[in-house]
C-alpha cells in the first residue's frame, strides 16, 4: 500500500519514453503502475523499477495521475476512452510528438471535468534526468496542469505553444529529419560500404541511427503519414532535383552562400560546425 503523500503515477505505454519516465519517477521514490498493450513489456519494466503492472485499461485507478506515453493515434483514443468511462476527475499528462490529432480528445475530456496536460519533452531516453531540458507545454489552460507537469518533470524548463505552433515546428524538427535519415539509410545500405569514418559521415550516421532506431509504430503513425508530412517530403524530393540542376549549372557556390546567409539568421551555424569538428579528449 502506498504511503500517504507518496508520489504515485500510472504509466500507459512502456516504450522508450514510458520506460524513461518509469525509471525517473522510481528514482524519486514513486509508486508506479504500468500498462502496455504488450503485457510482457509492462512486466519487464515493472520488474526493473520495482513497480506493478496492470493487464487492462479498465483496471487503471483514478486516484493517481496518468502518464500517456503512446503513439499519436493511440493517445487520442485512450484519452477518449478514459474520459468517457470515468466519473471521477482524472489527471492526465500526454506526451505525443504531434498534437493536432490528439487535441480534440483533450478538449472533450476537459469539458467533462478532467485535467489534461499536453506536453512534449524535447529530449530522448538517453537523458539522465530532466535537469537542463526543455519541454513544450501545448495549449496550457490551468494552473492544475502546471502542478501536474511539475510532479512529472520538476526541473525542466517549460515553453508554452499553441497546437499549430508546435506541430509546424515538429514537422521540420522530427518528421523531416527522420525522413532524411531513413532516406540516407536506404541509400547507404545499397552502395558500397566504407570503413573510413569522416566527421561528415559520422554526422550523417548520427541522423541515420536516430531514424532507424525509432519505434516501428512511428513510421506508420501520424508524424510520418499525415498530409502535411507527405507534402513536406515531396518538397524535399523536389529540392534534391533542384540542387542536382544547380550543381550541373555551376551555380552551386552562389546558391549555397545565399542558403548559408538565410540559415545563419536562424541557427548558430559556426557554433554547430565548431562542435562537430572539435577534438574529443
ABEGO torsion letter per residue (X at the ends): XBBBGBBBBBBBEABAAAAAAAAAAAAAGBBBBBBBABAAAAAAAAAAAGBBBBABAAABBAABBBBBBBBAAAAAAAAAAAAAABABBBBBBBABABAAAAAAAAAAAAAAGBBBBBBBBBBBAABABABGBBBBBBGBABAAAAAAAAAABAABBBBBBBAAAAAAAAAAAAAAAAAAAAAAAAAAAABBBBABBBAAAAAAAAAAAAAAABBAAAAABAAAABAAAAAAAAAAAAAAAAAAAAAAAGAAAAAAAAAAAAAAAABBAAAAAAAAABBBX
